[in-house]
């Protein structure tokens, strides 16, 4: 009973993503940069991406899909790195990463040599982590939302 009275309602309301540790911001920035670089890599190797996607049962519209994946990774990666609309950018990335983990990379087997599968799984788990935890203290979201709450 004493523990519940120890924390006031005002202290509970102060818990935002701005109170996350700084290392989480660094990890978010690295995740965004990784997705940005992966998007550029998809653009430069678009024929390889198209080949991987053509192995799927429904090959309609795959030329457009590889371009969309590249653009979503580039723009979304920058948004995640800067912390601008972070949760929206992560929400757009999650279906692509789910497809990478469960459709494309699983075909090569669940072995330790299949590094693309493990990298995709780690990136997916980090994306889900930041969907829950938020963008952090050093982000555009935090700066904009903090300024709006001070003005109100």
N, C-alpha and C positions, 0 to 999 in steps of 0.2 A: 504494500500500500504506500510505503514511503517512496518507493521508486517512481510510482506514477505521479505523485505530487511534486517530485523533484524537478521534472521538466514541465515548464509552463507551456501553454498553447502557443505563445509567441515564439518560443524556442523551436517548437516542432514545425512551425510554418517557415522558419528560416532555412530549412533543409531544401536546397535546390541543387541543380547541377553545378552551380558556381562554387559549392563547397566540396566538390570532388577534388581529390589530390591532383597535383600538377602532373604526375606521371601518366594519369589518364588522358590529359590533354596531349601529351607527347605521343601516346599510343594512338589516339584518334587522328592526329596529324599524319603519323606514319601509315595508318590504314588508308587515309585519303590519298596520300602520295602513291601508295602501292596500287590503288585502283586506277589512279590517273595514268601511271606508267603502264599498267596492264591494258588500259584502253588504247593507248598509243601503240602498244605492241600488237593489239588486235588489228588496228588499222594497217600497220606495216605487213602483217601476216594474214591478210583477210582471206586469202585462198586456203590457208590451213584451217582457219576458223570455219569457213564454209564447208570444208571437207568433214570436219568433226560434226558439224550440224547436219550434214547430209546423211550421216549414219543413222539418224533418228527416223522413226516410221513415217512422220508427216513432213516431207521435204518442201512443201509449198512456202513461198515467201522467205526462203532462207538467205537469199542475197541481201534482202532488206534487214533481216534479223541480225546478221553479223555487223552491219553498219550501225544499227540501233544499239547493240551491245557496246560497241566501241564508244559511241557518243555518250551513252548513259554512264559508262565507266569514267570517261574523261570529265564530263561536267559534274557528275555525282562525286567523283574523287576530289575535285577542287572544292566543291561545296562542303564535303566532310572535312577536308583539311583546314579550311577557313572557319568552319563551324557555322556556316550560313544555311539555314533551313536544314539542319543536320538530320533530324528524324525523318523528314520527307525524302531527303537524298538516300538515306539508308533504306527506307521503305521501297524505293525504286530498285535498289541494288539486290534486295533479298530474293525476289523471284529469279533473277539471273544467277545468283549464287546457288540457289536450290537446284536449278537446272544443271549447273556445273558439277555439283556434288553428286546428285542422284541420277542424272541421265547421262552425262558425257563421261565423267572421269571414273565412274564405277565400272564401266565396260572394260577398263584395263585391269581390273581386279583390285582386291583389298590387300595389296602387298606393300611392304615398306618402300619398294622401288617406285611405286606410283606416287611420286612427290606432288604432282598436280592435284591429286585427290586430297592429300593432306593439307596442302596450302589452301585449296578452296574451302575445306572444312574449317580451318582456322579463321579465314577471312569471314566466312558465314557466322561463326560463333562470335567473333569480334563485332560484327555488324549487329547481331542480336543484343549483345552486351551494351553497345552504345545506344541502341533503341530504348533500352530500359534506363540506363544511367544518365543519358542526356549529353549535350555537347561539352560541358565543362566551363571552367572559368575564363579561359583564353579563347573565346569564340565570338563571332559576330552576333550569334543569337543572344548570348549573355549580355553583351554590351547594349544591344538594342532593347532587350526586355528590361534590363536593369534601369536604363534611362527612362523608359515608359513608366515603370513602377514608381520612380522618384518623382515624376511629374504629376502623378495622380495623387 
